Amino acid sequence: MSAKIENQISLIESKIFFYNVLISFVAGLSQHFLLEKIFSLTNWAFLGNSNISLSIFTSLVCCALFGGKKFKSIFLFMSGLEHYTFIVKRIFLLISILIFLIFAFSLPAGRNFILVSFLWQTIFWLIARKILSKWVRVEVSKLKVFIITSNFFVSEYFEKNFNTVEVGTAKCIEDLSFGSFDLILFHNFTRLDLDHFVLIAKLQRSGITSGYISNEIKLQGWSGIQVLVGPHLMMINSSYSNALFVLTWKRLFDLTCIALAFLFVLPLFFLLSIILYFLNGKPVFYSQERVGQNGKKFNIFKFRTIKLSSGIGHKALDGGSVWAKKPQPEELVLMGRWLRRWSIDELPQLLNVILGEMSLVGPRPRLVTETNEAYEIASPIFTMGLKPGITGLWQISGRNEIDPNFALALDKYYLDHWNPIFDFQIIIKTISAIRNGIGAK
């Protein structure tokens, strides 16, 4: 997201947290005064002054249940669906906790207390969230939005959510100056090719957030966060502001995995090095210059699998818009075919990970000859400062069986959908991809 939107939404989220904490204490204390009032009017048992401690505890539980909730997108407050569902679930959880405490510790409260508490908390939080949602809508509506669409009725709907809305078509996208807008939305847009991803990257570099609107029930394969806004699905490209967290987490993840596998990998590494030295002589390793984090060049390490007498340079084995032909069996060293089939020739890249030049999971490490202006604009290696990975979406999606240009789109998808579990899933799927040998046979 752009810095303007990111700062504005972060401020809104901070205020929501503060308001939720404040409302939580009001919810518990107001419940106590309500129970006292009912007690004085009806003389119901177990609804008197003795429940002040239980009401205070109710406030603390509300604070824990409602105060710490952070939604996937601030735009969910504009839909009114997810956060109302969230309220109902939290109310049931709150009442369940109160019932457990009452019966577990024999507290002076009975069924009437539970009934009144449930009704009051439900009414209270629905009203509070309605007011909070309206405030969020007012704050978000200050953004200036441009919608790429051929259906101008869409603007009528979004004018209810944003104060400044302008509409254009896809034909004007290259000519229009977007500097005066905060958010560019594409309605029912399907041209998700490499040129489009480059355009989105240019918008983000200009400080403009991009997103998508669709009348379909579900959007698949598009980068960003999918949220419901009335009858339309709207997706906002995920934020890159958490770069420090992503890079720190990935580094800790890399070092932890290597440390856990050290006792197994180190003997295997030395054993293979000795075997390959006696079988094929020197050099055991070879290196290639690749493009790394923020465009910094580095040498990637692999076990040598091609005979020196073959005249084939390793740099010709990948890169470009079309994959180069694989070497013939007679051009490979002893065990070379086996090393390539099971991707064991990639094992020395763990040294690149230890040196901080690569990550276990990340974008495909490209040759210098593969980079161009479009790659520099759209690549996560440049935009996010990610390190290239030993494995990644390209490696588990078919490797040399897919179009080389599609690798950049996969890198972009990885960046927009990254989370710690995603890295773990890719590593697991890498094992399956190696076993199947797709793109390596």
C-alpha positions as CSV (number, residue, x, y, z in Angstrom):
1,M,0.0,0.0,0.0
2,S,1.1,3.6,-0.4
3,A,2.6,5.3,2.5
4,K,-0.4,7.7,2.8
5,I,-2.9,4.9,3.0
6,E,-0.7,2.8,5.2
7,N,-0.2,5.5,7.7
8,Q,-3.9,6.4,7.6
9,I,-5.0,2.8,8.1
10,S,-2.4,2.2,10.8
11,L,-3.8,5.2,12.7
12,I,-7.3,4.0,12.3
13,E,-6.3,0.5,13.6
14,S,-4.6,2.1,16.6
15,K,-7.7,4.1,17.4
16,I,-9.9,1.0,17.0
17,F,-7.8,-0.9,19.5
18,F,-8.0,2.0,22.0
19,Y,-11.8,2.4,21.5
20,N,-12.3,-1.4,21.9
21,V,-10.4,-1.4,25.2
22,L,-12.4,1.6,26.4
23,I,-15.7,0.0,25.2
24,S,-14.8,-3.3,26.9
25,F,-14.6,-1.6,30.3
26,V,-17.8,0.3,29.7
27,A,-19.5,-3.0,28.6
28,G,-18.7,-4.7,32.0
29,L,-19.5,-1.7,34.2
30,S,-22.7,-0.9,32.4
31,Q,-23.7,-4.5,32.8
32,H,-23.2,-4.2,36.5
33,F,-25.4,-1.1,36.8
34,L,-28.1,-2.7,34.6
35,L,-28.2,-5.8,36.8
36,E,-28.4,-3.6,39.9
37,K,-31.4,-1.7,38.3
38,I,-33.1,-4.9,37.4
39,F,-32.5,-6.2,41.0
40,S,-34.0,-3.1,42.5
41,L,-37.1,-3.3,40.3
42,T,-37.7,-7.1,40.3
43,N,-35.9,-8.3,43.4
44,W,-34.4,-11.2,41.4
45,A,-31.9,-13.2,43.3
46,F,-28.2,-13.1,42.5
47,L,-28.4,-9.8,40.6
48,G,-27.2,-7.4,43.4
49,N,-24.2,-5.6,44.5
50,S,-22.1,-8.7,45.1
51,N,-21.5,-9.1,41.3
52,I,-19.3,-6.0,40.9
53,S,-16.2,-8.2,40.8
54,L,-17.8,-10.5,38.2
55,S,-18.7,-7.5,36.1
56,I,-15.2,-6.2,36.3
57,F,-13.9,-9.6,35.2
58,T,-16.4,-9.4,32.3
59,S,-14.8,-6.1,31.3
60,L,-11.3,-7.8,31.3
61,V,-12.6,-10.7,29.3
62,C,-14.2,-8.3,26.8
63,C,-10.9,-6.5,26.5
64,A,-9.1,-9.7,25.7
65,L,-11.7,-10.9,23.2
66,F,-12.5,-7.6,21.4
67,G,-9.5,-5.4,22.0
68,G,-6.8,-7.5,20.4
69,K,-8.7,-8.4,17.2
70,K,-7.0,-7.1,14.1
71,F,-8.9,-7.7,10.8
72,K,-7.3,-8.7,7.6
73,S,-8.3,-5.4,6.1
74,I,-9.8,-2.2,7.4
75,F,-12.3,-2.4,4.5
76,L,-14.0,-5.3,6.3
77,F,-15.5,-2.7,8.6
78,M,-17.2,-1.2,5.6
79,S,-18.9,-4.5,4.7
80,G,-20.5,-5.1,8.1
81,L,-20.4,-8.8,7.6
82,E,-17.3,-10.3,9.1
83,H,-17.1,-8.1,12.2
84,Y,-20.7,-8.7,13.1
85,T,-20.2,-12.4,12.8
86,F,-17.1,-12.0,14.9
87,I,-19.1,-10.2,17.6
88,V,-21.7,-13.0,17.9
89,K,-19.0,-15.6,18.2
90,R,-17.1,-13.6,20.9
91,I,-20.3,-13.0,22.8
92,F,-21.0,-16.8,23.0
93,L,-17.3,-17.3,24.1
94,L,-17.7,-14.6,26.7
95,I,-20.8,-16.2,28.2
96,S,-19.2,-19.7,28.1
97,I,-16.3,-18.3,30.1
98,L,-18.7,-16.7,32.6
99,I,-20.7,-19.9,33.0
100,F,-17.5,-21.9,33.6
101,L,-16.3,-19.5,36.3
102,I,-19.7,-19.3,38.0
103,F,-20.0,-23.1,38.3
104,A,-16.3,-23.8,38.9
105,F,-15.9,-21.4,41.7
106,S,-19.6,-21.3,43.0
107,L,-19.9,-17.6,42.4
108,P,-23.1,-15.8,43.5
109,A,-24.8,-15.6,40.1
110,G,-27.4,-17.8,38.4
111,R,-29.4,-18.2,35.2
112,N,-30.9,-14.7,35.4
113,F,-27.4,-13.3,35.5
114,I,-26.4,-15.3,32.4
115,L,-29.5,-14.4,30.5
116,V,-29.3,-10.7,31.2
117,S,-25.6,-10.6,30.5
118,F,-26.0,-12.3,27.1
119,L,-28.8,-10.0,26.0
120,W,-27.0,-6.9,27.2
121,Q,-23.6,-7.7,25.8
122,T,-25.1,-8.6,22.4
123,I,-27.1,-5.3,22.2
124,F,-24.2,-3.3,23.6
125,W,-21.6,-4.6,21.2
126,L,-23.8,-4.5,18.1
127,I,-24.6,-0.8,18.8
128,A,-20.9,0.0,19.6
129,R,-19.7,-1.7,16.5
130,K,-22.3,0.1,14.4
131,I,-21.0,3.4,15.7
132,L,-17.4,2.4,15.2
133,S,-18.0,1.1,11.7
134,K,-19.6,4.4,10.7
135,W,-16.6,6.3,12.1
136,V,-14.2,4.0,10.1
137,R,-16.3,4.6,7.0
138,V,-15.9,8.3,7.4
139,E,-12.2,8.1,7.8
140,V,-11.7,5.7,4.9
141,S,-14.0,7.8,2.6
142,K,-11.3,10.5,2.6
143,L,-9.3,8.5,0.1
144,K,-9.3,9.6,-3.6
145,V,-10.3,6.7,-5.8
146,F,-10.0,6.1,-9.5
147,I,-11.9,3.1,-11.0
148,I,-11.0,1.4,-14.2
149,T,-14.3,0.1,-15.5
150,S,-16.7,0.1,-18.5
151,N,-19.7,-0.2,-16.2
152,F,-20.3,3.3,-14.8
153,F,-22.9,2.1,-12.3
154,V,-20.0,0.9,-10.2
155,S,-19.1,4.5,-9.5
156,E,-22.6,5.2,-8.1
157,Y,-22.1,2.4,-5.6
158,F,-18.5,3.4,-4.5
159,E,-19.5,7.0,-4.1
160,K,-21.3,5.8,-1.0
161,N,-17.9,4.7,0.4
162,F,-15.6,7.3,-0.9
163,N,-16.0,11.1,-1.2
164,T,-13.8,11.4,-4.4
165,V,-14.5,8.8,-7.1
166,E,-13.6,9.1,-10.8
167,V,-14.2,6.6,-13.5
168,G,-12.2,5.7,-16.6
169,T,-11.6,2.8,-18.9
170,A,-8.6,0.5,-19.4
171,K,-7.6,2.4,-22.6
172,C,-6.8,5.5,-20.6
173,I,-4.6,3.8,-18.0
174,E,-1.3,4.6,-19.7
175,D,-2.2,8.2,-20.5
176,L,-3.8,9.2,-17.2
177,S,-1.8,10.9,-14.5
178,F,-2.6,9.1,-11.3
179,G,-0.7,11.4,-9.0
180,S,-3.8,12.9,-7.6
181,F,-5.3,9.6,-6.5
182,D,-4.6,7.3,-3.5
183,L,-6.3,4.2,-4.8
184,I,-6.7,2.7,-8.3
185,L,-9.3,0.0,-8.6
186,F,-9.8,-2.4,-11.6
187,H,-13.3,-3.6,-12.1
188,N,-13.8,-7.1,-13.6
189,F,-10.3,-6.9,-14.9
190,T,-8.8,-10.1,-16.4
191,R,-5.6,-9.0,-18.2
192,L,-3.3,-10.2,-15.5
193,D,-0.2,-10.5,-17.6
194,L,3.4,-9.5,-17.0
195,D,2.8,-6.0,-18.3
196,H,0.0,-5.5,-15.9
197,F,2.1,-6.6,-12.9
198,V,4.8,-4.1,-14.0
199,L,2.1,-1.4,-14.2
200,I,1.0,-2.2,-10.7
201,A,4.6,-2.1,-9.4
202,K,5.0,1.4,-11.0
203,L,1.8,2.6,-9.3
204,Q,3.2,1.3,-5.9
205,R,6.5,3.0,-6.5
206,S,4.5,6.2,-7.1
207,G,2.9,5.8,-3.7
208,I,-0.5,4.6,-5.2
209,T,-2.3,1.5,-3.9
210,S,-3.9,-0.7,-6.5
211,G,-6.8,-3.1,-6.1
212,Y,-9.5,-5.0,-7.9
213,I,-13.3,-5.1,-7.8
214,S,-15.3,-8.1,-9.1
215,N,-19.0,-9.1,-9.2
216,E,-17.9,-12.7,-9.0
217,I,-18.3,-14.7,-5.7
218,K,-14.7,-15.7,-5.6
219,L,-11.4,-14.4,-7.0
220,Q,-8.7,-16.9,-7.5
221,G,-5.0,-16.5,-8.2
222,W,-4.9,-12.7,-7.8
223,S,-2.5,-11.1,-5.4
224,G,-3.8,-9.1,-2.5
225,I,-6.4,-9.3,0.2
226,Q,-10.0,-10.2,-0.8
227,V,-12.7,-8.3,1.1
228,L,-16.4,-7.9,0.7
229,V,-17.8,-4.5,0.1
230,G,-21.5,-4.7,-0.3
231,P,-22.4,-6.8,-3.5
232,H,-18.9,-6.4,-4.9
233,L,-15.6,-8.2,-4.0
234,M,-12.8,-5.8,-3.6
235,M,-9.1,-6.7,-3.3
236,I,-6.4,-4.4,-2.2
237,N,-2.7,-5.2,-2.9
238,S,-1.0,-6.4,0.3
239,S,1.2,-4.0,2.1
240,Y,5.0,-4.0,1.9
241,S,5.4,-1.9,5.0
242,N,6.2,-5.0,7.1
243,A,9.5,-5.6,5.2
244,L,11.6,-5.7,8.4
245,F,9.4,-8.3,10.0
246,V,9.4,-10.5,6.8
247,L,13.2,-10.3,6.3
248,T,13.9,-10.9,10.0
249,W,11.6,-13.8,10.2
250,K,12.9,-15.4,7.1
251,R,16.5,-15.1,8.3
252,L,15.6,-16.7,11.6
253,F,13.7,-19.4,9.8
254,D,16.7,-20.1,7.5
255,L,19.3,-20.3,10.3
256,T,17.0,-22.5,12.5
257,C,16.3,-25.0,9.7
258,I,20.0,-25.2,8.8
259,A,20.9,-25.6,12.5
260,L,18.4,-28.5,12.8
261,A,19.6,-30.2,9.7
262,F,23.3,-29.5,10.3
263,L,24.3,-32.9,11.7
264,F,22.7,-34.7,8.6
265,V,23.7,-32.2,5.9
266,L,27.3,-31.6,6.8
267,P,28.5,-35.3,6.6
268,L,26.5,-35.7,3.3
269,F,28.1,-32.5,1.9
270,F,31.7,-33.7,2.7
271,L,31.0,-37.2,1.5
272,L,29.6,-36.1,-1.8
273,S,32.5,-33.7,-2.3
274,I,35.1,-36.4,-1.7
275,I,33.3,-38.9,-4.0
276,L,32.9,-36.3,-6.8
277,Y,36.6,-35.3,-6.4
278,F,37.8,-38.9,-6.9
279,L,35.3,-39.6,-9.7
280,N,35.6,-36.4,-11.8
281,G,38.6,-34.4,-10.4
282,K,38.7,-30.7,-9.9
283,P,36.7,-28.5,-9.7
284,V,34.1,-30.1,-7.6
285,F,32.0,-26.9,-7.4
286,Y,31.2,-24.2,-9.9
287,S,29.7,-20.8,-9.4
288,Q,27.4,-18.5,-11.4
289,E,26.8,-14.8,-11.0
290,R,23.2,-14.1,-10.0
291,V,21.1,-11.1,-9.0
292,G,20.5,-11.0,-5.3
293,Q,18.8,-8.8,-2.7
294,N,18.2,-5.3,-3.9
295,G,20.0,-6.1,-7.2
296,K,23.3,-6.9,-5.5
297,K,25.2,-9.6,-7.5
298,F,26.6,-12.7,-5.9
299,N,28.0,-16.1,-6.9
300,I,25.7,-19.0,-6.5
301,F,27.3,-22.4,-5.6
302,K,26.5,-25.8,-7.1
303,F,28.1,-29.2,-7.5
304,R,29.7,-29.4,-11.0
305,T,27.6,-31.8,-13.2
306,I,29.0,-31.1,-16.7
307,K,32.3,-32.3,-18.1
308,L,34.9,-29.6,-18.7
309,S,35.6,-31.1,-22.1
310,S,32.0,-30.7,-23.3
311,G,32.5,-27.1,-24.1
312,I,29.1,-26.3,-22.6
313,G,29.1,-23.4,-20.2
314,H,26.8,-23.7,-17.2
315,K,25.5,-20.1,-17.8
316,A,23.9,-21.4,-21.0
317,L,21.8,-23.9,-19.1
318,D,19.1,-21.5,-18.0
319,G,18.0,-17.9,-18.5
320,G,16.4,-16.0,-21.4
321,S,12.8,-16.2,-22.6
322,V,13.2,-19.8,-23.7
323,W,14.8,-22.6,-21.7
324,A,18.0,-23.8,-23.2
325,K,18.3,-27.5,-24.0
326,K,19.5,-29.8,-21.3
327,P,23.0,-31.4,-21.7
328,Q,23.1,-34.8,-23.2
329,P,24.0,-37.8,-20.9
330,E,27.4,-38.1,-22.5
331,E,28.2,-34.5,-21.5
332,L,27.5,-35.1,-17.8
333,V,30.1,-36.1,-15.3
334,L,29.8,-39.4,-13.4
335,M,26.9,-39.1,-11.0
336,G,25.9,-35.9,-12.8
337,R,22.6,-37.1,-14.1
338,W,21.7,-38.5,-10.6
339,L,22.7,-35.2,-8.9
340,R,20.5,-33.2,-11.3
341,R,17.6,-35.6,-11.2
342,W,17.3,-35.3,-7.4
343,S,18.4,-31.7,-7.3
344,I,21.4,-32.6,-5.0
345,D,23.6,-30.4,-7.1
346,E,21.8,-27.5,-5.4
347,L,23.1,-28.6,-1.9
348,P,26.1,-26.2,-1.8
349,Q,23.6,-23.3,-2.0
350,L,23.2,-23.8,1.7
351,L,26.6,-21.9,1.9
352,N,24.9,-19.0,0.2
353,V,22.1,-19.1,2.8
354,I,24.6,-19.1,5.7
355,L,26.4,-16.2,4.1
356,G,23.1,-14.3,3.9
357,E,23.1,-14.1,0.1
358,M,20.1,-16.4,-0.3
359,S,17.1,-17.8,1.6
360,L,15.7,-21.3,1.8
361,V,12.5,-20.0,0.1
362,G,12.2,-17.1,-2.1
363,P,12.1,-15.8,-5.7
364,R,14.0,-17.6,-8.4
365,P,17.7,-16.5,-8.5
366,R,18.0,-15.0,-11.9
367,L,21.1,-14.6,-14.1
368,V,22.3,-11.0,-14.8
369,T,21.4,-11.5,-18.5
370,E,17.8,-12.3,-17.5
371,T,17.2,-8.9,-15.8
372,N,15.7,-5.9,-17.5
373,E,13.8,-2.8,-16.5
374,A,10.5,-4.6,-16.2
375,Y,12.1,-7.2,-13.8
376,E,13.7,-4.5,-11.7
377,I,10.3,-2.7,-11.3
378,A,8.2,-5.7,-10.5
379,S,10.6,-8.2,-8.8
380,P,10.3,-8.7,-5.1
381,I,14.1,-8.8,-5.0
382,F,14.1,-5.1,-5.8
383,T,10.7,-3.9,-4.5
384,M,10.8,-5.8,-1.2
385,G,14.5,-6.6,-0.8
386,L,13.8,-10.3,-0.6
387,K,16.7,-12.7,-1.1
388,P,16.5,-15.3,-3.9
389,G,15.6,-18.8,-2.6
390,I,17.0,-22.3,-3.1
391,T,13.3,-23.3,-3.6
392,G,10.2,-21.3,-4.3
393,L,7.0,-21.3,-6.3
394,W,8.8,-21.7,-9.6
395,Q,10.6,-24.9,-8.3
396,I,7.4,-26.5,-7.2
397,S,5.3,-25.4,-10.2
398,G,7.1,-27.3,-12.9
399,R,10.5,-25.7,-13.1
400,N,11.6,-25.9,-16.8
401,E,8.2,-27.1,-17.8
402,I,6.7,-23.7,-17.4
403,D,7.3,-20.4,-19.3
404,P,10.4,-18.6,-18.0
405,N,8.5,-15.3,-18.1
406,F,5.9,-16.8,-15.8
407,A,8.5,-17.1,-13.0
408,L,8.2,-13.3,-12.3
409,A,4.4,-13.6,-11.9
410,L,5.0,-16.5,-9.4
411,D,7.5,-14.3,-7.5
412,K,4.9,-11.6,-7.3
413,Y,2.3,-14.0,-6.1
414,Y,4.7,-15.3,-3.4
415,L,5.4,-11.8,-2.1
416,D,1.7,-10.8,-1.9
417,H,0.7,-14.0,-0.2
418,W,3.7,-14.5,2.0
419,N,3.4,-15.8,5.6
420,P,5.5,-18.1,7.7
421,I,3.3,-21.1,7.0
422,F,3.6,-20.4,3.3
423,D,7.4,-21.0,3.4
424,F,6.9,-24.2,5.3
425,Q,4.3,-25.4,2.8
426,I,6.7,-24.7,-0.1
427,I,9.5,-26.7,1.5
428,I,7.2,-29.7,2.0
429,K,6.0,-29.4,-1.6
430,T,9.6,-29.2,-2.8
431,I,10.2,-32.7,-1.4
432,S,7.2,-33.9,-3.5
433,A,8.5,-32.0,-6.6
434,I,11.9,-33.6,-6.3
435,R,10.4,-37.0,-5.9
436,N,8.2,-36.5,-9.1
437,G,11.2,-35.0,-10.9
438,I,9.1,-32.5,-12.9
439,G,11.4,-30.2,-14.9
440,A,14.5,-32.1,-13.7
441,K,14.3,-35.4,-15.6
